[in-house]
């Protein structure tokens, strides 16, 4: 009996002492046992998780107080389950290593620094990775039945779905994903909307209802298996040239805006149905296939059965909402030959905003030429903004008080930035004004407290094009860079327009 106990003790000692994943030496910040886990957080950002043999059940894991400091996680042998939302929002987490004792692990959504992760084959249940924008490489367990969501994993280029999977989650917004193979074991799938690099999709022969692929602008073709009864949206798939809908399909959603779609094969019954109810126009509007099938008057009349404004330019002053992006626009010119709008507002939850060159609604294409006054005033969510190539003017207070805005990219056609347009953008560190931007309003970039560099590319700024206080409140620590040959004249001009004498004006490149 004593020998058996001794042998068990020795076995446990060697398991505990030697069957552990290695961790780098560092000073312990805190060590604690909670629930089934003993966790140790080190001052180098490492969080080490071990099985607790003296279980302290009924308590939750409290290492979340170190969330912003955790850089790596090691899950040691013996740990079987990590609760669902344990690692959500660990924005500085870069690496995760887990032993093959783990069966279930929860969410890693919002881990924006995580670049890769490997699941051992012991894992049969996983959470989501939504918004892991740096994630490039994922190795999934061969035991997983359900694949979580990878929505907006913008750096993910490829992923292999295991043959064990019956359901896969959402991959919308994975703009670097180039291909996906969905094995025949998969019966349910999520969406792939906005996967702009996706070129190749191999579908499961068990799928009944396909997800949406709208906005997959690189997708040229897709094979729809005979198992499918319902086809999701392919709207805006501008590279899609041909589509063949099998006889099993009884419902299709949307192929509008597939501007290269010339060849469409539909089951006779389905084709007769969508012709009879008039939905053929909505489902295939702005495709060569529909244009070849019907003349323009027939298409307009067909579309006006569901959209009375189709083909009609909205009146000046009308607000239009783009359903795809949630952006709102204001009509500033209602000329039928060249209607234009200003960008008026975005979703209150959007952190990255790309203002398009133009947008199309009800058969009319509107150029986006301005950012409207107060468009994003006091928006605390937006972090990055990219202006379309047709934007020529940023109106007053457009980005006023956007305290989390870190980057704004302006296109070469921008000529004017009005008063207080960027005032109080306290996270903005750099600003580059394009070569045609010569008109600046009062305190256009005032009170941008973290601004380090202001680059001016225009050579056409004069006392007439700059408001009297254009450079007031710009700060004293900013470096102003101007074209070579304009240092002297611009130094004098900018000083007269409010630039502090403590600010040095220097040539670009220095």
N, C-alpha and C positions, 0 to 999 in steps of 0.2 A: 504494500500500500504506500509506504514511504517512498519507494522508488518511483512509483507512478506519479505521485505528487511532485517529486523532485524533477522528473522528466517533463511534466507539464509546465513547471516553473521555468525550467531552462528553455523550453520551446517558446514560451511567452516572452522571455527575456530577449532571445535572438530576434523574434518578430518585431518587438518594440525597438530594439537597439539597431538592427541592421536592415530590416525590411521597410525602410522609410525613404521617401524621395529626399534627395540632398537639398539643403538650404544654405545660403551664404551666411557667413558669420556677421553678426550685428548685435547691437544692444537691444535688449527687450524693453519695450515701452509698457506693455501690459500683457498679462497672461491670465486666462480665466476659463473656467469650466461652466458651460451652460447647455442645458438639454443633453444631447448625446455627444457633444463636441467640446474638446479643449482647444481653445484658440490662443495664438500668440502673435502679437503685432510687434514688429521690429522697427527701429528708427530708420532703416533703409527702404521702408515702404512695403516690406514683405509681410503677408498675412499667412500664417501656417495653421492649418486645421487638422486636428487629430481626433481619433475616436476616444471618447471618455469611458473608461471601464467602470468608474464610479459615477453612474449616470445621475445627473441633477435635472430631472424632468420637470416640465411645466414652465420653464423659463425660455424666453426668446433670446436670440443672439444679439449682443449689444455692440459688436465691433463696428457697427455702422457709424459710430461717432468719428471713426477714422476714415470715412468714405473718401474724402478729398486727398488723403495721404497715401492710400493703398495703391501700389504700383504693380505688385505681383501677388498671385495667390497660389499656394501649394496645398492640395488636398491629399492627405496622407492615407496609406492603407488602413482599412478598417472603417473609414467613413463611407456610409452607404447613401445618404440622402442630404442634399442641401435645399433648404426651404425655397419656395417659389420666387420671392422677390428679393432675395438676399443681396444680390449684386447689381440691382438696377441703379443706373446713374453713377457708377464709379468711373468718373470721367478721366482719371489718370491711370486706370488699370491697363497695363500693357501686355501682361502674359498670365496664363493660367495653366497649371499642370495638375492633373488629377490621376489618382491611382485606379487600378482596375477593380477596386471594391465598390466604386460609385455606381449606383443603379439609377439615381434620379437627381437631376440638377435643374435649378430654376432659371429665372430671367437674367440676362446680361444686357438688357435694353439700355441704350444711352451710354454705353461704355465706349466713348468716342476715341479713345487712344488704343483700344484693343486691335491688334493687327492679325493675329492668328489664334486658332484654338483647335485642339485635337480631343475628341471624345473617345475614351477606351470602349471596346466592344461590350463591356458590361452595362453601359448606360442604355436603358430602354425607355426613358422619359426625359424630355428636355423642355426648357422654356423658350422665350423669344430673344432675338438679337436686334430688335428694331432700333434704328438710328445709330448703329455701330459703324460710323462713317469711315473709319480707317481699316475696317476688317477686310483683308484680302484673301485669306486662306482659312478654310474650314474642312476638317476631316471628321465626318460623322460616324457614329457607332453603327455597326452592322446589325444591331439589335433594335434600333428605333422603329416604333410603329407609326409615330406621328412626328413630322418635322415642324418646328416652330416657325414663327415669322422672322423674315430677314428684311423687312421693309426699310427702304432708304439706307441700305448698306452700300453706299456709293462707290466703294473701292473694290467690292467683291467681283472678281472676274470669272470665277467658275466654282461649281460645287457639284459633288457626286452624291446623288440620292441613293441610299442603300436599298437593296432588294426587299428588305423587311418592311419598308414603309408602306402604309395604307393611305396616309393623308399627308399632304405637304401644305405649308402655310403660305403666307403672302410674301412676294418678292418685289412688289411695286417700288419703283424708285431706285432699283439697283442698276444705276446708269452705266456701270462698267462690265456688267455681266454679258458675255458674248454668246454663250450657248447653255442649253440645259437638256438633259435626258431624263425623262420621267418614266421610271420602270413600270412594267405591267402590273406590279403589285399595288400601285397607287390607284385608289378609287375616287378620291376627292382631292381637289387642288385649289390653291388660292389664286391671286391675280399677279400679273406681271406688267402692270401698267407703268409707262414711263421708263421702261428698260431700253434706253435709246441705243445701246450697243448690241442688243440681242439680235443675232443673225440666224441662229439655228435652234429649233425646238423639236425634240423627238417625243411624241406623246405616248402615254400609256394606252394600251388596248382595253383598259378596264374603266376609263373615265366616262362618266355619263354626262356630266355638266362641265364644260370647259370654263376656265377663268377668263378674265379680261386681259387683252394684250394691247389696249389702246395706247397710242403714243410710242409704240416700239418702232421708231423711225428707220431702223436698219434691217428690219425683218422683211425678207423678199418672198418667202413662201413658207407654208406650214401644211403638214399632212394631218388631216382630221380622221381619226380611226372610226370604224363602223360602230363602236360601242357608244359613241356620242349621240345624245338626243337634243342637247342645247348648246349652242355656240355663243361664247361671250363676245364682248366688244373688241373690234379691231380698228376703231376710229382713229384717224390720224396716223395710220401706218403708211407713211408716204413712200416707202420702197416696195410695198407689197404689189406684185404684178399679176399674180394669179391665185385663185382660191377655188377649191373643189369641195362642195358640201355633199357628204354621202347621204344615201337614202334614209339612214336611220335618224337624221336630224329633222325635228319638227319645229324648231324655233331658232332664229338667228337674231342677234341684237343690233349691231351697228357696224357698218363699214364706211361710214361717211368720212370724207376727207382723205381717203386713200387715193391720192392724186395720180398714181401710176397703175391702178388696178384696171386692167383691160379685159382679163378673161375670168369669168365667173361661171361656175357650173352649179346649178341648183336642182334639187329634186322637183319633178313636175308639179306635184301637189303643193309643195311649199311655195314655188314660184307663182302658181295660180292664186294662192292665198294672199300673198303680199301685194300682188297686182290688184286683186279684188278690193282689199281694204285700203289701198293707196299707200301703205307703209314702205313700198319699194323705193319711193322717192327719199323718204327720211333715212332709210337704212343705207342707201348708196349715193346720196347726194355728193357732188364734187368728185365723182369718179369718172374716168373715161368710159367705163362700161355702161354707166347710165346715160352719159352724153351721147354715146353711139346708138343707144336703144331708142331714145326719145329726143324730139327737138326741144329747143330752149323754152318755147311757150308752154309746151305740155309739162315740162319739169316745173316751171314756175307755178302753173295752175295746180299741179299735183301737190307741191309743197305748201301752197296757201290754204289747203284744206286743213292743215294742222298748225300752220304758222302764217297768219294773215299778213305779217310784215315782211315775208320773204321777198327778197329782191328790191326792197324799198329802203333807201337811206334814211336813217333816223334824223329827226330835226335837231338843229343846233341847240345845245343846252340840255339834251336828253342824256340821262345816265343809263349806261348799258352794263350788264354784268355778264362776264364770261364764266359759264358754268364749270368749265374744265379746270380753271385755276382759282376761281373765286374772286378774281380781280374785278374792280369796277372802273369804268371809263366814262369820260364826259365828252360828248360830241362838240368839237369846236369849229368844224367846218362841215357843212352838209352838201357840198358840191357833189353831184352825182358821179362825176368823173374821177374825183380824188378826195373822198371824205377822210377827215382826220379826227383823232381823239386825243385827250390827255389822260394820263394814268391818274386815277382819282383815289383809289383805296385798294388795300389787300386784306386778306383774312387776318384777323387779330392774332392768330396763332402762328402765322408764317414767320420763320426766322431767316430764311434765304429767299430773296425776291429777285426774279429776273424779269425785267420789263421787256416784252417782245418788240420786235420791229413793227409788227402789225398783228391784228387778230381778225378772224372772220366769224361773222354771225349772220344768220338768215340770208346767206348768199352774198353778203357784202363784205369786202375787205377794207378795214380801216387802218390807216397808218397811225402809229402812236408817236406823236411829235413833241409832246410836253409831259412834264410831271406837274400835276395840278397843285395849286396852293394848298398847303396844309394836308397834303395827301397822306403822310404818315406821321403827322405831328404827335409828339409824345408817345410814340409806339415803343414800348419797352421790350418787345420780343425780337424785332428785326435785328439781325447781326451783319448780314451782307446784302448789298444791292448791286445789280448789274443793269445798266441802262442799255436799251436797244439802240441800234445804229441810226434811227430816225429822230431820236430825241435831240431837239435843238435848244430847249429852254427848261430850266428848273425854276418853278414859280416860288414865290415867297413862302417861307416857313414850311416848305415841303417835307423836310426831315428834321424840323425843329424838335429838340429834346429827345432824339432817338439815342438814349444814353448807352445802349449796348451795341450800337452800330460800330463795327470795327473796320469795315471795308466798303468803299463805293467805287465802282468802275464806270468811268464815263467814256462814251464813244467820241470819235473825232468830230462829229457834226455838231456837238454842243457849243453854242455860241454865248449863252447867257445864264448866269446864276443870280437870281433875284435876292432881295434883302432877307436876312435871317434864315436862308434856305437850309443851312447846316448848323445853325446856332445851337450850342449846348449838346453836340454829339461828343460826349466826354470820353468815349472809348476809342474814338478815331485817332490813329497815330500818324497816318500818312494821307496826303491828298494830292492827286495829280490833275491839273487842269489842262485839257487838250489844247492843241495849237490854235483852234478857232474860238476858244473861249476868251473873249476880250471884254465882255460886259459883266461887271460884278456889282451887286447891290450892297446896301449897308450891312456891315457885320455879317457878311454871307457865311463865314466860318468862325464866328466869334465864340468865345467860351468853350473851345474844344481843348480841354485842359491837358490831354495827353498827346496833343499834336506835336510831332517831332520834325516832320518834313512837309513843306508845302512847295510843290514843284509847279512852276508856271511855264508852259510851252509856247504861249502866244507871244508874238512880237508886235502886236497891234494895240496893246493897251495904251490909253491916253487919259488925260484928265477928264475928257468928255465921256469916256466909256466906263469910268469907275465912279461909284458914288463917293460922296465926301468922306464917309466913315467906313469904306469898304473893308479896310484891314484893322479896324478897331476891335479890341478884345481878342486879337489873334494870339496873344501871349508873348512872353519874352524869351522862352526857351526854344521856340520853333526856328528851324533853318529854312530860309526861303531861297529856292534855287530857280534861276531864270536863264534864258538863252544867252549864250556867249555874245558879248557885244552890247547887252542891255543892262549889265550890272549897274553902271553908273546912273543911267537915266531912270531905271526902275527903282533904284534905291531912293532917289529924290522924289519920284512920283508916289511911291508907296508910303513914304514918310508923310507926305501931304495928305494922304488918304487914310491916316490913322495908324500906320505901322510903328511900333515902338522903336525908338532909337537904339535900344539894346539888341534888337534883332539884326543879325548879319544877313545881307543879301549877297549870294555868291553864284557863280556860273554853274550850270548843270554839269555834273561829272566830277565836281570837287567835293 
